[in-house]
Amino acid sequence: MEAMNQAAKQFLGTQDFTSLSKLHTDVKTNICTVTHAEWVQQGEQWYFEISADRFLRNMVRATVGTLLDVGRGKINEADVKAILEAKDRGEAKVSVEAKGLFLWDIVYPFPVGQSPVFPSPVTNLQPE
């Protein structure tokens, strides 16, 4: 589990998750920001928690499968980094079944039902 948690750190930050996404989906970008990725022990059971600004289709299943390969000794932390950098779905070979996968929580950066408030655009960019 320690090796899987070390490897999970490779997913943190803003990066391209093409290697962990289903191909030919209708998204404009595969860039996501992962803020938390960790295996947690609760009694005799382990589960994986991941938080991000968005998830791509199959991303969590491929992430868990990749980390299980680390746990099984098939790949290491450096291999996980190389898989992400390849931006090739064929590099992350294993996706776990959706069985047991569930959405825990959704947090919006603004009140639900209201549009986000953006600063006014700068209209005059003339030098002073």
VOBA-1610 file (N, C-alpha, C; in pm, whole numbers, padded with zeros to 5 digits, always signed):
BEGIN
Met+00082-00120+00000Met+00000+00000+00000Met+00087+00126+00000Glu+00201+00118+00067Glu+00290+00235+00069Glu+00337+00270-00072Ala+00372+00169-00149Ala+00417+00194-00287Ala+00304+00256-00370Met+00181+00210-00349Met+00068+00265-00424Met+00042+00410-00384Asn+00056+00442-00256Asn+00037+00581-00213Asn+00148+00671-00263Gln+00270+00620-00269Gln+00379+00699-00326Gln+00353+00726-00473Ala+00311+00623-00546Ala+00283+00638-00689Ala+00163+00729-00713Ala+00066+00728-00622Ala-00054+00813-00636Ala-00018+00961-00639Lys+00095+00997-00580Lys+00138+01137-00580Lys+00168+01186-00721Gln+00195+01094-00814Gln+00222+01132-00953Gln+00098+01192-01020Phe-00020+01164-00965Phe-00144+01214-01023Phe-00180+01354-00974Leu-00112+01402-00872Leu-00146+01533-00815Leu-00104+01647-00906Gly-00184+01752-00904Gly-00153+01871-00982Gly-00234+01876-01112Thr-00203+01976-01192Thr-00271+01996-01319Thr-00188+01933-01430Gln-00249+01838-01500Gln-00177+01770-01607Gln-00275+01702-01703Asp-00220+01650-01810Asp-00297+01582-01914Asp-00317+01436-01874Phe-00444+01393-01867Phe-00476+01257-01827Phe-00522+01171-01944Thr-00473+01201-02065Thr-00509+01124-02183Thr-00481+00975-02164Ser-00371+00942-02100Ser-00334+00801-02081Ser-00432+00726-01993Leu-00513+00798-01918Leu-00608+00734-01826Leu-00753+00761-01865Ser-00775+00808-01986Ser-00909+00843-02031Ser-00955+00753-02145Lys-01082+00728-02151Lys-01139+00656-02264Lys-01114+00738-02390Leu-01082+00670-02497Leu-01055+00737-02624Leu-01183+00780-02694His-01171+00879-02780His-01280+00925-02867His-01403+00973-02790Thr-01381+01047-02683Thr-01492+01107-02610Thr-01510+01251-02656Asp-01619+01310-02619Asp-01652+01444-02665Asp-01607+01549-02561Val-01477+01557-02539Val-01423+01659-02449Val-01323+01743-02527Lys-01310+01867-02487Lys-01218+01958-02556Lys-01074+01941-02508Thr-01057+01896-02384Thr-00924+01880-02328Thr-00924+01766-02227Asn-00810+01705-02207Asn-00793+01600-02107Asn-00713+01651-01987Ile-00705+01782-01975Ile-00635+01844-01862Ile-00727+01844-01740Cys-00678+01793-01630Cys-00751+01790-01503Cys-00655+01831-01391Thr-00712+01880-01283Thr-00633+01912-01164Thr-00676+01819-01051Val-00587+01729-01012Val-00613+01637-00903Val-00553+01697-00775Thr-00637+01709-00673Thr-00593+01770-00548Thr-00569+01667-00437His-00619+01546-00457His-00602+01442-00354His-00610+01306-00421Ala-00517+01217-00390Ala-00518+01080-00441Ala-00448+00993-00337Glu-00525+00906-00273Glu-00468+00831-00161Glu-00548+00704-00131Trp-00474+00596-00100Trp-00534+00474-00049Trp-00551+00491+00101Val-00666+00454+00153Val-00700+00471+00294Val-00739+00336+00352Gln-00689+00307+00472Gln-00726+00183+00540Gln-00832+00213+00644Gln-00939+00132+00641Gln-01045+00143+00740Gln-01070+00003+00793Gly-01014-00027+00909Gly-01021-00163+00962Gly-00942-00257+00872Glu-01008-00361+00823Glu-00945-00459+00735Glu-00955-00422+00588Gln-01028-00314+00558Gln-01052-00278+00419Gln-00970-00156+00378Trp-00941-00153+00248Trp-00872-00040+00187Trp-00961+00017+00079Tyr-00956+00147+00062Tyr-01027+00210-00049Tyr-00943+00326-00100Phe-00975+00369-00223Phe-00900+00477-00287Phe-00986+00601-00293Glu-00931+00713-00251Glu-00998+00844-00259Glu-00924+00930-00360Ile-01002+00999-00443Ile-00942+01092-00537Ile-01035+01213-00550Ser-00976+01331-00549Ser-01051+01456-00566Ser-00988+01534-00680Ala-01073+01594-00762Ala-01024+01670-00877Ala-01127+01773-00919Asp-01085+01864-01005Asp-01178+01964-01056Asp-01273+01904-01159Arg-01237+01788-01213Arg-01323+01715-01306Arg-01265+01576-01326Phe-01346+01486-01379Phe-01298+01351-01410Phe-01335+01319-01554Leu-01244+01254-01623Leu-01268+01208-01759Leu-01332+01070-01754Arg-01392+01032-01864Arg-01455+00901-01871Arg-01348+00793-01853Asn-01370+00702-01761Asn-01281+00590-01730Asn-01157+00630-01651Met-01140+00757-01618Met-01018+00805-01553Met-00994+00739-01417Val-01095+00731-01334Val-01077+00675-01200Val-01050+00525-01209Arg-01123+00456-01294Arg-01103+00312-01310Arg-00961+00281-01360Ala-00910+00360-01454Ala-00775+00339-01506Ala-00670+00378-01402Thr-00697+00482-01325Thr-00605+00524-01219Thr-00591+00413-01115Val-00702+00359-01069Val-00699+00251-00969Val-00629+00128-01027Gly-00659+00093-01151Gly-00593-00022-01212Gly-00443-00004-01222Thr-00401+00115-01257Thr-00258+00145-01266Thr-00192+00134-01129Leu-00258+00187-01026Leu-00201+00180-00892Leu-00199+00036-00839Leu-00298-00043-00875Leu-00295-00185-00835Leu-00179-00257-00901Asp-00144-00219-01023Asp-00024-00276-01088Asp+00102-00240-01009Val+00104-00120-00953Val+00217-00083-00866Val+00219-00174-00744Gly+00104-00192-00682Gly+00095-00278-00564Gly+00134-00422-00591Arg+00109-00468-00711Arg+00144-00605-00750Arg+00289-00617-00794Gly+00360-00503-00801Gly+00501-00505-00840Gly+00522-00512-00990Lys+00417-00495-01071Lys+00431-00500-01217Lys+00494-00373-01273Ile+00467-00259-01207Ile+00525-00131-01246Ile+00566-00056-01120Asn+00640+00054-01138Asn+00681+00133-01022Asn+00638+00279-01038Glu+00674+00360-00943Glu+00636+00502-00943Glu+00685+00574-01069Ala+00806+00544-01113Ala+00860+00608-01234Ala+00779+00566-01357Asp+00731+00442-01358Asp+00648+00396-01469Asp+00516+00472-01474Val+00460+00503-01357Val+00334+00579-01351Val+00356+00717-01413Lys+00466+00780-01378Lys+00498+00911-01435Lys+00512+00900-01587Ala+00579+00797-01634Ala+00598+00777-01778Ala+00465+00752-01849Ile+00375+00679-01784Ile+00242+00653-01841Ile+00170+00785-01862Leu+00170+00872-01763Leu+00104+01002-01776Leu+00168+01086-01885Glu+00299+01089-01889Glu+00371+01171-01987Glu+00351+01121-02130Ala+00322+00993-02148Ala+00305+00937-02281Ala+00180+00989-02351Lys+00080+01027-02275Lys-00048+01074-02331Lys-00101+00973-02433Asp-00094+00845-02392Asp-00134+00733-02478Asp-00213+00634-02394Arg-00341+00616-02426Arg-00427+00528-02347Arg-00374+00385-02342Gly-00302+00344-02442Gly-00246+00209-02445Gly-00140+00185-02339Glu-00085+00290-02282Glu+00019+00276-02180Glu-00036+00232-02044Ala-00155+00277-02008Ala-00219+00236-01883Ala-00312+00121-01919Lys-00265+00002-01908Lys-00334-00113-01964Lys-00456-00160-01886Val-00457-00146-01755Val-00562-00206-01673Val-00661-00101-01623Ser-00790-00129-01642Ser-00897-00052-01578Ser-00975-00148-01491Val-01003-00110-01370Val-01082-00197-01283Val-01229-00187-01321Glu-01307-00283-01278Glu-01451-00281-01301Glu-01512-00163-01226Ala-01627-00119-01273Ala-01697-00009-01206Ala-01760-00055-01075Lys-01767-00183-01051Lys-01824-00239-00929Lys-01752-00180-00807Gly-01827-00119-00719Gly-01769-00060-00599Gly-01731+00086-00615Leu-01736+00137-00737Leu-01702+00277-00763Leu-01823+00364-00736Phe-01806+00470-00657Phe-01918+00560-00635Phe-01868+00701-00612Leu-01957+00795-00641Leu-01931+00937-00622Leu-01965+00971-00478Trp-01870+01028-00406Trp-01887+01055-00265Trp-01945+01194-00241Asp-01894+01294-00311Asp-01934+01431-00282Asp-01903+01520-00402Ile-01981+01625-00415Ile-01957+01727-00517Ile-01953+01862-00446Val-01850+01939-00472Val-01836+02071-00412Val-01825+02172-00525Tyr-01914+02271-00522Tyr-01911+02376-00623Tyr-01843+02501-00564Pro-01769+02575-00647Pro-01700+02695-00596Pro-01793+02815-00583Phe-01921+02796-00612Phe-02019+02905-00601Phe-02153+02841-00566Pro-02248+02919-00513Pro-02377+02861-00475Pro-02448+02794-00593Val-02505+02678-00567Val-02576+02605-00671Val-02693+02689-00722Gly-02710+02695-00851Gly-02818+02772-00912Gly-02777+02913-00949Gln-02659+02955-00907Gln-02609+03088-00942Gln-02488+03073-01033Ser-02472+03168-01120Ser-02355+03168-01207Ser-02234+03215-01128Pro-02117+03167-01165Pro-01998+03218-01100Pro-01979+03366-01133Val-01919+03438-01041Val-01894+03581-01062Val-01750+03595-01109Phe-01734+03651-01228Phe-01602+03673-01283Phe-01572+03822-01279Pro-01446+03860-01264Pro-01412+04002-01266Pro-01442+04061-01404Ser-01469+04189-01405Ser-01496+04258-01531Ser-01372+04255-01619Pro-01390+04237-01749Pro-01272+04237-01838Pro-01212+04377-01846Val-01084+04380-01864Val-01014+04507-01880Val-01037+04553-02024Thr-01092+04671-02040Thr-01125+04719-02175Thr-01024+04819-02229Asn-00949+04882-02142Asn-00854+04981-02188Asn-00713+04937-02151Leu-00642+04889-02247Leu-00506+04841-02222Leu-00401+04939-02276Gln-00436+05066-02286Gln-00343+05168-02334Gln-00236+05194-02230Pro-00110+05208-02271Pro-00005+05242-02174Pro-00028+05381-02117Glu+00012+05393-01992Glu-00008+05524-01925Glu+00102+05619-01958
//
